[in-house]
C-alpha cells in the first residue's frame, strides 16, 4: 500500500499559493471558473488595489490628526473608491470596465495631487508614469494608448504652470517624457506579444480539436467498416463450430474464430483510446448495482479462466452499498480489462476480485469503493511499474510477443477510473503475482434489496454447512457469504478431512463440495459420504467449473450443481431449495432447484421476427443464429421496407441495422414509434459502431436494445432473454406464429 500512501500525501501550501488564494477571494467565482485572461487581469487589478487600500489608512489618519483636512479628505476618498472597486470585482463587474474606471480615478487623483504639491517636482508625478503601464496590463493596449498621451499632456500643463524659480524644468520634463515613452512602449510591446501568443495558442488549440474530432470520426468510420466483415467472420465460424467437424477442421475453424476475436479486441481498444484522447468520453450517471457489475465481469471471463486452469472468484464485502450512481458499462469495462490481464499473465493458481467500501470517505461527496484484482501470475519488476499505465507500454517486448495485446488496456483503465473520480495503482513482486487496485466515487443510489441481501434469514440462520474446497480463497469467499446469512460453516481443505469431520458425529444441514481437488475429487467424496450414516441423507451441492458438468450417472448424488465463480444469488436459492427438500430423497428435484433461479432468463416462445439488414452476409449470419436458437425470421434490406413490413405483419421483435440505404435504422425506428396504428415491437439496434454515444442515439430514436456487431450467439440469447423478461413484466407474451 506504499503507492497509495505516496499518492495520497498532501504538500503544505506555499506563500505563493496563499497569496493567490487571497487575491481570488476578491474575484467573482464566475470569473475564476472561466479562467484565462479575465482571471489574470482581475488578479493584477486586485493586487494593485490592495496596496493603497491598506497603505492609505495610516497616512489618512495622520493627516486628519495634524489638521491637514484637504490631504486627509483626498486620501479618504481614494481609500473609499478602492474599497468600492474591490466590491465591484467581487460582484462580477467586467474587468475591462472596472480597470478603466480605476485608471481614470487614479489619473485624476494623481493629477490633482501633483498640481497641489509642487508640479513637476512632486512625488505624484512619478506615480503618473505608472498609469499607462497599469492600464495596459489590466485593461489592454487600446486603453493604455489613451492614457499615455493624457499623462504626456498633463506633464506639459504642469510645465506651463510651473512656479517661478523652478530649477531645470526643461530637463525634468524631458526625463519624464522619455521615461513615459519607454515604459509605455515596453508595456505595449510586451502585452501585444502576449496577446499574439494567446491568439496563436487558441488557434492551435482549435486546430488540434478539429484534428482530434476528424481522427475520432475517421476511427469510428474505420471501426464500422472493419467490424462489418468481422461480423461475418466471427458469426460464420461460430456457426461452423457448432456443426459436425473432424478434429483438423475444428482446429482450423477455432484458429479463425480466435484470430477474429483478437482483432476485434484490438479494434475496440484503439477505438476506446481514440475517444478518450479526443475528450469524447461520456459517462452515464444512473443507479449501478455493484454486485451485478462484478459478477457480470467475472462471468464473461469464466471460460477463459477454466481453459487455463485458473481459479476465478469474486467477493463483495457485505458492508458495501447495494448501488451507487455511476456508469456500469465503464466500470465493467475496467474490471474486464484487469481480470483479463490477470488471467492472461497467470499460468496456474488463482485470480480473485474483491470490493470494499473505503473508510473515511466524505458522505457528501459519495461513497468511495475500492476494487482489487489479485493474481498469482508472473508479477511485474519494480523498475517496469512506473510506466505501466502509459499508452502502448507492456513490461517488455518479450511480454508482447508471448501474450499479445496492444498495450492500451491499462491506459484505458486509468483514463476511465480518473473519469469516474478515482485512481488506480498496483502492488507487484516479480514471480509472486500482482494486485491492481482502483477506486471510484459515487453517491449512494436507492435500490431494491434482493432476497439474498436481506439481513435477517430465518430459513438459513443457525444451519451448519460443511464446505470442502482445496482453494483457500474459495473457502474464505464461501465462509463470508454463508456467515452473512447467519449460517455456521465448517471449512476443510480436502476429502479425507471432510470424511473425518462427518465420522466424528457432526451433523450438517448441507455440504458444498468442490469437484476438482487433489487426491480425492468431489465425485469420489460424494460416493464415500453416502456410505457414512451422517451423510446418507445429507444434501450435497457440487461446485464445478464452467463447461465441466458431470455425466448424468452422478446426478443422483447431488441436490444441485453450481458453476464457479459462484453467484451469491444462485448459492442462496440453491441452499434454500436444498434445505427445504432435506427430508426428500437426495437428488430428487435437484435439477429443478438448480435451474429455478433462472426462470426469468428463459428464452421467449414462438414469435415473429424481422431482420432489417442491407448486407447479405450479415443477413445470413443473423438468420442462422436465430435458427440455432429455434426461431425463424423474415428479412428486408432497408428501413423503408422494414416500415412497410410492419404495416403488413405484426412483428414481435425487429433486429434493425442502423446504417442502411434509402432509410437508416434510426429514422425507420422513429417512423414506427410515431405511427399509432402499428403494433409496437421490441426493436434491437444492430451496428458496428460501439461507442456510448451510438447507444444513446439508438435509445433516443426509440430502440429498446442494442447489439454491437459482430455479436456472439450468447449475446443474441441474452438480448432475447431481456425481451422475454420485459414481456413477462408487461403480462403479455409474444404472439404465436
C-alpha positions in Angstrom: 0.0 0.0 0.0 3.0 2.2 -0.2 1.9 3.6 -3.6 -1.4 4.6 -2.1 0.2 6.5 0.7 2.6 8.4 -1.5 -0.2 9.4 -3.8 -2.5 10.4 -1.0 0.1 12.6 0.8 -0.7 16.4 0.7 2.1 19.0 0.5 1.7 22.2 2.7 0.6 25.4 0.9 3.4 27.7 -0.2 3.4 31.5 0.3 2.6 31.9 -3.4 -0.4 29.7 -3.2 -1.6 31.6 -0.1 -1.2 34.9 -1.9 -3.1 33.6 -4.9 -5.9 32.4 -2.6 -6.1 35.9 -1.0 -6.4 37.6 -4.4 -9.0 35.1 -5.6 -11.2 35.8 -2.6 -11.9 39.3 -4.0 -12.8 37.9 -7.5 -16.3 36.7 -8.5 -16.5 32.8 -8.8 -17.7 33.0 -12.4 -14.5 34.8 -13.5 -12.4 32.2 -11.6 -14.3 29.4 -13.3 -13.8 30.9 -16.7 -10.1 31.5 -16.0 -7.8 32.6 -18.8 -7.1 36.3 -19.5 -10.0 37.7 -17.4 -8.8 35.9 -14.3 -5.2 37.1 -14.8 -6.3 40.7 -15.3 -8.6 40.6 -12.3 -5.7 39.3 -10.1 -3.4 42.1 -11.3 -6.1 44.7 -10.5 -6.8 43.3 -7.1 -3.1 43.2 -6.2 -2.8 46.9 -7.3 -5.9 47.9 -5.3 -4.9 46.2 -2.1 -1.7 48.2 -1.8 -3.4 51.7 -1.5 -6.3 50.1 0.3 -4.1 49.0 3.1 -1.4 51.7 2.9 -3.8 54.7 2.9 -5.2 54.0 6.3 -2.3 55.2 8.4 -1.4 58.4 6.4 -5.1 59.3 6.2 -5.3 59.2 10.0 -2.1 61.2 10.4 -3.4 64.0 8.0 -6.7 64.4 9.9 -4.9 64.4 13.3 -2.4 67.0 12.0 -5.3 69.3 10.9 -4.5 68.9 7.1 -8.1 68.3 6.2 -7.7 68.6 2.4 -5.0 65.9 2.2 -6.9 63.7 4.7 -10.0 64.1 2.6 -8.2 63.2 -0.6 -6.7 60.1 1.0 -10.1 59.1 2.4 -11.8 59.4 -1.0 -9.1 57.3 -2.5 -9.5 54.7 0.2 -13.3 54.6 -0.2 -13.0 54.4 -4.0 -10.6 51.5 -3.7 -13.0 49.6 -1.5 -15.8 50.3 -3.9 -13.8 49.0 -6.9 -12.9 45.8 -4.9 -16.6 45.3 -4.2 -17.4 45.7 -8.0 -14.8 43.0 -8.8 -16.3 40.7 -6.2 -19.8 41.3 -7.6 -18.6 40.2 -11.0 -18.4 43.5 -12.9 -16.4 43.2 -16.2 -12.7 43.7 -15.5 -12.3 46.0 -18.5 -14.9 48.4 -17.2 -13.6 48.3 -13.6 -10.0 48.7 -14.8 -10.8 51.7 -16.9 -12.7 53.4 -14.1 -9.9 52.7 -11.7 -7.2 54.0 -14.1 -9.3 57.2 -14.7 -9.7 57.8 -11.0 -6.0 57.3 -10.3 -5.2 59.6 -13.1 -7.4 62.4 -11.8 -6.3 61.8 -8.2 -2.5 62.0 -9.0 -3.0 64.9 -11.3 -4.8 66.9 -8.6 -2.1 66.0 -6.1 0.7 67.0 -8.5 -0.8 70.4 -9.1 -1.2 71.0 -5.3 2.2 69.6 -4.3 4.7 71.4 -6.4 4.2 70.4 -10.1 7.0 68.5 -11.8 8.9 68.2 -8.5 6.1 66.4 -6.6 6.1 62.6 -5.9 2.7 62.1 -7.7 4.3 63.0 -11.0 6.4 59.8 -10.7 3.4 57.8 -9.9 1.6 59.2 -13.0 4.2 57.3 -15.1 2.6 54.0 -13.9 -0.9 54.8 -15.0 -0.5 53.8 -18.7 1.6 50.8 -17.6 -1.2 49.6 -15.3 -3.9 50.3 -17.9 -2.1 48.2 -20.5 -1.8 45.2 -18.2 -5.2 45.5 -16.5 -7.4 46.6 -19.4 -5.5 46.3 -22.6 -3.3 48.0 -25.1 -6.0 50.3 -26.5 -6.8 51.8 -23.1 -3.1 52.2 -22.4 -2.7 54.1 -25.6 -5.4 56.5 -24.5 -3.8 57.2 -21.1 -0.2 57.6 -22.4 -0.9 60.9 -24.3 -3.1 62.1 -21.4 -0.2 61.7 -19.0 2.1 63.4 -21.5 -0.3 66.3 -21.9 -0.5 66.5 -18.1 3.3 66.9 -17.9 3.0 69.7 -20.4 0.4 71.5 -18.3 2.5 71.1 -15.2 5.5 72.5 -17.0 3.4 75.5 -18.3 2.1 76.2 -14.8 5.4 75.7 -13.0 6.1 78.2 -10.2 8.7 80.9 -10.7 12.2 79.9 -9.7 11.8 76.2 -10.5 15.1 74.6 -11.2 15.9 73.0 -14.5 12.2 72.4 -15.5 13.1 71.6 -19.1 15.4 68.7 -18.1 12.8 67.3 -15.7 10.1 67.5 -18.4 12.5 65.7 -20.9 13.3 62.9 -18.4 9.6 62.4 -17.6 8.6 62.3 -21.2 11.4 59.8 -22.2 10.6 57.6 -19.2 6.9 57.7 -20.1 7.6 56.8 -23.7 10.0 53.9 -22.7 7.6 52.4 -20.1 4.6 52.8 -22.4 6.4 51.3 -25.4 7.8 48.4 -23.4 4.5 47.5 -21.8 2.6 47.8 -25.1 5.2 45.6 -26.8 5.1 43.0 -24.1 1.3 42.9 -23.9 1.0 42.8 -27.7 3.4 39.9 -27.9 1.5 38.1 -25.2 -1.8 38.7 -26.9 -0.4 37.3 -30.2 0.9 34.3 -28.3 -2.5 33.7 -26.8 -4.2 34.1 -30.2 -1.7 31.6 -31.6 -2.3 29.2 -28.8 -6.1 29.5 -29.2 -5.8 28.9 -33.0 -3.6 25.9 -32.5 -6.0 24.5 -29.8 -8.9 24.9 -32.2 -6.9 23.2 -35.0 -6.0 20.4 -32.6 -9.6 20.0 -31.6 -10.7 19.8 -35.2 -7.9 17.3 -36.0 -8.9 15.2 -33.0 -12.5 15.3 -34.0 -11.6 14.3 -37.5 -9.4 11.5 -36.2 -12.2 10.3 -33.9 -14.7 10.3 -36.8 -12.2 8.5 -39.1 -11.5 5.8 -36.5 -15.3 5.4 -35.8 -15.9 5.0 -39.6 -13.0 2.6 -39.9 -14.2 0.7 -36.9 -17.6 0.3 -38.7 -16.0 -0.8 -41.9 -13.8 -3.3 -40.2 -16.5 -4.6 -37.9 -18.9 -5.3 -40.7 -16.7 -8.1 -42.3 -15.6 -9.2 -38.9 -19.2 -9.8 -38.1 -19.3 -12.3 -40.9 -16.0 -13.9 -40.0 -16.8 -14.4 -36.3 -20.5 -15.2 -36.8 -20.0 -17.8 -39.5 -17.1 -19.5 -37.8 -19.2 -19.6 -34.6 -22.0 -21.4 -36.5 -19.4 -23.6 -38.2 -18.0 -24.8 -34.9 -21.5 -25.9 -33.9 -21.6 -28.4 -36.8 -20.0 -31.8 -37.2 -16.3 -31.2 -38.0 -13.3 -33.6 -37.9 -10.5 -32.6 -35.5 -8.4 -30.9 -38.1 -11.3 -28.8 -39.5 -12.3 -27.8 -35.9 -8.8 -26.7 -35.2 -8.7 -24.5 -38.3 -12.1 -23.0 -37.5 -11.1 -22.3 -33.9 -7.9 -20.5 -35.1 -10.0 -18.3 -37.5 -12.5 -17.6 -34.7 -9.8 -16.8 -32.1 -7.9 -14.6 -34.5 -11.1 -12.7 -35.4 -11.9 -12.1 -31.7 -8.3 -11.0 -31.1 -8.5 -8.5 -33.9 -11.9 -7.3 -32.7 -10.4 -6.7 -29.2 -7.6 -4.6 -30.7 -10.1 -2.6 -32.7 -12.1 -1.9 -29.5 -9.0 -0.9 -27.6 -7.9 1.5 -30.3 -11.4 3.0 -30.7 -11.8 3.5 -26.9 -8.4 5.1 -26.6 -9.1 7.4 -29.5 -12.4 8.5 -28.0 -10.7 9.2 -24.6 -7.9 11.1 -26.3 -10.4 13.2 -28.2 -12.2 14.1 -25.0 -15.4 12.4 -26.2 -15.7 10.0 -23.3 -19.2 10.4 -21.9 -20.1 8.8 -18.6 -23.6 7.9 -17.6 -25.0 8.6 -14.1 -27.5 6.0 -13.2 -28.0 3.6 -10.3 -25.3 1.0 -10.6 -25.6 -2.4 -9.0 -22.1 -3.1 -7.6 -22.5 -6.9 -7.2 -24.2 -7.3 -10.6 -21.3 -5.5 -12.3 -18.7 -7.6 -10.6 -20.5 -10.8 -11.2 -21.1 -10.0 -14.9 -17.4 -9.1 -15.4 -16.3 -12.3 -13.7 -18.8 -14.4 -15.7 -17.6 -13.0 -19.0 -14.1 -14.4 -18.3 -15.1 -17.6 -16.5 -14.5 -19.7 -19.7 -11.1 -18.2 -20.3 -10.1 -19.0 -16.7 -11.2 -22.6 -17.0 -9.2 -23.1 -20.2 -6.1 -22.0 -18.3 -6.9 -24.0 -15.2 -7.0 -20.8 -13.1 -9.5 -20.4 -10.2 -11.5 -17.2 -10.6 -13.5 -15.8 -7.7 -15.1 -12.6 -6.5 -16.1 -11.2 -3.1 -18.0 -8.0 -2.4 -17.8 -7.0 1.3 -21.3 -7.1 2.9 -20.8 -3.5 4.1 -20.6 -2.3 0.5 -23.6 -0.2 -0.6 -26.1 -2.0 -2.9 -25.8 0.6 -5.6 -24.2 3.9 -6.4 -24.7 6.5 -9.1 -22.2 5.8 -11.9 -21.6 4.2 -15.3 -22.0 0.4 -15.1 -20.7 -0.1 -18.7 -17.4 1.7 -18.0 -17.0 0.0 -14.6 -17.4 -3.4 -16.2 -15.0 -2.5 -18.9 -12.4 -1.6 -16.4 -12.9 -4.8 -14.4 -12.9 -7.0 -17.6 -9.6 -5.4 -18.7 -7.9 -6.0 -15.3 -9.3 -9.5 -14.9 -8.5 -10.4 -18.5 -4.9 -9.2 -17.9 -4.7 -11.2 -14.7 -5.8 -14.4 -16.4 -3.6 -13.8 -19.3 -0.4 -13.5 -17.2 -1.3 -16.3 -14.8 -0.4 -19.9 -15.8 -1.6 -21.5 -12.5 -3.2 -20.5 -9.2 -6.0 -18.0 -8.9 -7.4 -14.6 -9.8 -9.5 -13.0 -7.0 -11.7 -9.9 -7.3 -12.6 -8.1 -4.1 -14.7 -4.9 -3.4 -14.7 -3.0 -0.1 -16.1 0.4 1.0 -13.2 2.6 2.0 -13.4 4.2 5.4 -13.2 8.0 5.8 -14.9 8.9 2.6 -16.8 12.2 2.7 -20.6 11.3 2.7 -21.4 14.5 0.9 -19.1 13.5 -2.0 -20.5 10.0 -2.2 -19.3 6.5 -1.3 -15.7 5.5 -2.2 -15.3 1.9 -3.3 -12.0 0.1 -3.7 -11.8 -2.7 -6.2 -8.9 -5.1 -6.2 -7.9 -7.7 -8.7 -5.2 -10.1 -7.4 -3.4 -12.8 -9.3 -0.7 -15.4 -8.7 0.9 -14.8 -12.1 4.4 -13.7 -13.3 4.4 -10.4 -11.5 6.0 -7.1 -12.6 9.5 -5.9 -12.0 9.8 -2.8 -9.8 11.6 -0.8 -12.5 8.8 -1.5 -15.0 5.9 -0.4 -12.8 6.1 3.4 -13.1 5.3 3.5 -16.8 2.9 0.6 -16.9 -0.2 2.9 -17.3 1.3 4.7 -20.3 -0.1 4.0 -23.8 1.4 1.1 -25.8 3.5 0.0 -22.9 4.0 -3.6 -21.6 6.5 -4.9 -19.2 9.0 -5.7 -22.1 8.9 -6.7 -25.7 9.0 -10.4 -24.9 5.8 -10.0 -23.0 4.0 -8.6 -26.1 5.4 -11.5 -28.2 4.3 -14.1 -25.7 1.0 -12.8 -24.5 -0.1 -10.4 -27.3 -2.1 -7.3 -26.8 -1.9 -3.6 -27.8 -0.6 -2.2 -24.6 -3.6 0.1 -24.3 -5.7 -1.9 -21.8 -4.1 -0.3 -18.6 -4.0 3.1 -20.2 -7.8 2.9 -20.9 -8.4 1.7 -17.3 -6.5 4.6 -15.9 -8.4 7.1 -18.0 -11.8 5.5 -17.2 -11.0 5.4 -13.4 -9.9 9.0 -13.4 -13.1 10.0 -15.2 -15.1 8.1 -12.5 -13.5 10.2 -9.8 -11.0 7.6 -8.6 -7.4 6.5 -9.1 -5.6 3.3 -9.9 -2.3 1.8 -8.6 -0.7 -1.6 -8.3 1.3 -3.8 -5.9 3.5 -6.5 -7.5 6.6 -8.6 -6.9 8.1 -10.4 -9.8 7.4 -14.1 -9.7 4.8 -13.7 -6.9 1.9 -12.1 -8.7 0.2 -8.7 -8.8 -2.7 -6.8 -7.3 -4.3 -3.9 -9.2 -6.4 -1.6 -7.1 -8.7 1.2 -8.2 -11.3 3.4 -6.6 -14.5 5.0 -7.8 -16.7 7.6 -6.1 -20.5 7.9 -6.4 -23.5 8.9 -4.4 -25.4 6.0 -2.8 -28.4 5.2 -5.0 -31.8 3.9 -3.9 -32.0 0.2 -4.9 -34.5 -2.6 -4.1 -32.6 -5.1 -1.8 -32.8 -8.6 -3.3 -33.7 -11.5 -1.1 -30.2 -12.8 -0.8 -29.0 -9.5 0.6 -31.7 -9.2 3.3 -30.0 -9.1 6.7 -32.4 -11.5 8.5 -32.6 -15.0 7.0 -34.7 -17.1 9.3 -34.7 -20.1 7.0 -30.9 -20.2 6.9 -29.8 -18.8 10.3 -28.2 -21.4 12.5 -27.8 -24.0 9.8 -24.5 -25.8 9.8 -22.8 -26.2 6.4 -19.7 -28.3 5.6 -17.5 -26.6 2.9 -14.9 -28.8 1.2 -12.5 -26.9 -1.2 -8.8 -27.1 -1.6 -8.6 -23.4 -2.6 -8.2 -21.1 0.4 -9.7 -18.1 -1.4 -12.8 -20.1 -2.3 -13.2 -21.3 1.2 -12.9 -17.7 2.5 -15.4 -16.4 0.0 -18.0 -19.1 0.9 -17.4 -18.5 4.6 -18.1 -14.8 4.3 -21.2 -15.4 2.2 -22.6 -18.1 4.4 -21.9 -16.2 7.6 -23.7 -13.1 6.2 -26.9 -15.3 6.1 -26.3 -16.4 9.7 -25.2 -19.9 8.8 -22.4 -21.8 10.6 -19.8 -23.0 8.1 -17.2 -25.7 8.8 -14.3 -25.4 6.4 -12.0 -28.2 5.3 -9.4 -28.4 2.5 -9.9 -32.0 1.2 -11.9 -35.2 1.1 -10.2 -37.0 3.9 -10.7 -34.1 6.3 -14.3 -33.9 5.4 -14.9 -37.6 6.0 -13.1 -37.3 9.4 -15.5 -34.5 10.4 -18.6 -36.5 9.4 -17.3 -39.6 11.1 -16.8 -37.5 14.3 -20.5 -37.3 14.9 -21.0 -33.9 13.5 -24.3 -33.2 11.8 -24.8 -30.7 9.0 -27.8 -29.3 7.1 -25.9 -29.3 3.8 -22.4 -29.9 2.3 -20.8 -27.9 -0.5 -18.1 -29.9 -2.4 -15.6 -28.7 -5.0 -15.3 -31.1 -7.9 -11.6 -30.7 -8.7 -9.5 -31.4 -5.7 -6.2 -33.3 -5.4 -6.2 -36.8 -4.0 -9.9 -37.2 -3.9 -12.2 -35.3 -6.2 -15.7 -34.2 -5.3 -17.4 -37.1 -7.1 -15.5 -39.7 -5.2 -16.0 -37.8 -2.0 -19.8 -37.7 -2.6 -19.9 -41.5 -3.0 -18.0 -42.1 0.2 -20.1 -39.6 2.1 -23.2 -41.6 1.2 -21.6 -44.7 2.9 -21.4 -42.8 6.2 -24.5 -42.7 8.4 -24.2 -38.9 8.9 -24.0 -38.5 5.1 -26.8 -40.8 3.8 -29.4 -38.1 3.6 -27.1 -35.1 3.6 -28.0 -32.6 0.7 -24.8 -32.2 -1.4 -24.1 -29.2 -3.7 -21.4 -29.7 -6.3 -19.2 -26.8 -7.4 -17.9 -27.3 -10.9 -16.0 -25.2 -13.4 -18.0 -23.8 -16.3 -18.5 -26.4 -19.0 -17.2 -29.3 -16.8 -20.5 -30.6 -15.5 -20.5 -34.4 -14.8 -22.4 -37.1 -16.6 -26.0 -37.9 -15.7 -24.8 -41.1 -13.9 -23.7 -38.9 -11.0 -26.7 -36.6 -10.8 -28.5 -38.7 -8.2 -25.7 -37.9 -5.7 -26.3 -34.2 -5.6 -29.2 -31.8 -4.8 -27.8 -29.2 -7.2 -24.9 -28.1 -9.2 -23.3 -24.7 -9.2 -20.7 -23.4 -11.7 -17.8 -21.3 -10.5 -17.4 -18.5 -9.9 -20.4 -18.8 -7.7 -23.0 -16.0 -7.8 -24.4 -15.2 -4.3 -28.0 -15.2 -5.6 -27.6 -18.7 -7.1 -26.0 -20.0 -4.0 -28.8 -18.6 -1.9 -31.5 -20.1 -4.0 -29.8 -23.5 -4.1 -29.3 -23.6 -0.4 -33.0 -22.6 0.3 -34.1 -25.4 -2.1 -31.7 -28.0 -0.7 -32.7 -27.3 2.9 -36.4 -27.3 2.2 -36.0 -30.7 0.4 -33.8 -32.2 3.1 -36.5 -34.7 4.0 -36.8 -35.9 0.4 -34.7 -38.5 -1.5 -31.2 -36.9 -2.2 -31.0 -35.7 -5.7 -34.8 -35.5 -6.2 -35.7 -32.2 -7.7 -32.0 -31.3 -7.9 -32.2 -30.1 -11.4 -35.3 -28.0 -10.6 -33.6 -26.4 -7.7 -30.5 -25.6 -9.8 -32.5 -24.1 -12.6 -35.3 -22.5 -10.7 -33.5 -19.2 -10.2 -33.0 -18.9 -14.0 -36.7 -18.9 -14.9 -36.6 -15.2 -15.5 -33.8 -15.8 -18.0 -35.8 -18.2 -20.2 -35.9 -17.6 -23.9 -39.2 -16.3 -25.3 -41.7 -18.7 -27.0 -42.7 -18.6 -30.6 -42.6 -15.1 -32.1 -42.5 -13.2 -35.3 -39.0 -11.8 -36.0 -38.0 -9.3 -38.7 -34.3 -8.6 -39.7 -33.6 -5.3 -41.4 -30.1 -5.5 -42.8 -28.7 -4.5 -46.1 -25.6 -6.7 -46.1 -26.4 -10.2 -47.5 -23.6 -11.9 -45.4 -24.9 -10.3 -42.2 -28.4 -11.3 -43.1 -27.2 -14.9 -43.4 -25.4 -14.7 -40.0 -28.5 -13.3 -38.2 -30.8 -15.9 -39.8 -28.6 -18.8 -38.9 -28.0 -17.5 -35.4 -31.8 -17.2 -34.8 -32.3 -20.6 -36.3 -29.8 -22.1 -33.9 -32.0 -20.8 -31.1 -35.2 -22.1 -32.6 -36.6 -19.1 -34.4 -37.3 -18.1 -38.0 -37.2 -14.6 -39.3 -38.2 -12.5 -42.3 -35.6 -10.3 -44.0 -35.8 -6.8 -45.5 -32.9 -4.8 -47.0 -33.6 -1.2 -45.8 -35.6 1.0 -43.4 -38.4 1.7 -45.9 -39.0 -2.0 -46.4 -39.0 -2.5 -42.6 -41.7 0.1 -42.1 -43.8 -1.4 -44.9 -43.3 -4.9 -43.5 -44.6 -3.7 -40.1 -47.8 -2.4 -41.7 -48.4 -5.9 -43.2 -47.4 -8.2 -40.3 -47.4 -7.6 -36.5 -43.8 -8.5 -35.7 -42.8 -9.1 -32.0 -39.1 -8.4 -32.5 -37.1 -6.4 -35.1 -33.3 -6.6 -35.5 -32.7 -3.2 -37.0 -29.3 -2.4 -38.7 -28.5 1.3 -38.1 -26.7 2.0 -41.4 -28.9 1.2 -44.4 -29.6 2.8 -47.7 -32.9 4.6 -48.5 -33.9 5.0 -44.9 -31.5 4.2 -42.0 -32.4 2.3 -38.9 -32.8 5.3 -36.6 -35.2 7.0 -39.0 -37.1 3.8 -39.6 -37.5 3.3 -35.8 -38.8 6.9 -35.3 -41.4 6.3 -38.0 -42.5 3.1 -36.4 -42.7 4.7 -33.0 -44.7 7.6 -34.3 -47.3 5.5 -36.1 -50.2 4.7 -33.6 -51.7 2.2 -36.0 -48.7 -0.2 -35.7 -48.2 -2.8 -33.1 -45.0 -1.6 -31.3 -42.3 -4.3 -31.5 -39.2 -4.8 -29.4 -36.6 -3.1 -31.6 -32.9 -4.0 -31.2 -30.2 -2.0 -32.9 -27.5 -3.8 -34.9 -24.5 -1.7 -35.6 -20.7 -1.9 -36.0 -20.4 1.4 -34.1 -19.6 0.7 -30.5 -19.5 3.9 -28.5 -21.7 5.2 -25.7 -22.9 8.0 -28.0 -24.1 5.4 -30.5 -26.0 3.6 -27.8 -27.6 6.8 -26.6 -28.6 7.7 -30.2 -30.3 4.3 -30.6 -32.2 4.8 -27.3 -33.2 8.4 -28.2 -34.6 7.1 -31.5 -36.9 4.7 -29.6 -34.9 1.4 -29.8 -35.3 -1.0 -26.9 -31.9 -2.8 -27.0 -28.5 -2.8 -28.7 -26.2 -5.4 -30.2 -22.8 -4.4 -31.3 -21.6 -6.3 -34.5 -20.1 -8.7 -34.6 -22.4 -10.3 -32.0 -21.9 -13.7 -30.4 -24.7 -16.3 -30.1 -24.7 -15.8 -26.3 -25.2 -12.0 -26.7 -28.1 -12.7 -29.0 -29.5 -15.1 -26.5 -29.1 -12.6 -23.7 -31.0 -10.0 -25.7 -33.8 -12.4 -26.3 -33.9 -13.2 -22.6 -34.2 -9.4 -21.8 -37.0 -9.2 -24.3 -38.8 -12.2 -22.7 -38.4 -10.6 -19.2 -39.8 -7.3 -20.4 -42.8 -9.1 -22.0 -43.4 -11.1 -18.8 -43.3 -7.9 -16.7 -45.9 -6.4 -19.0 -48.0 -9.5 -18.7 -48.1 -10.1 -22.5 -46.0 -12.7 -24.1 -45.0 -12.9 -27.8 -47.6 -14.0 -30.2 -47.7 -17.5 -31.6 -46.9 -18.0 -35.2 
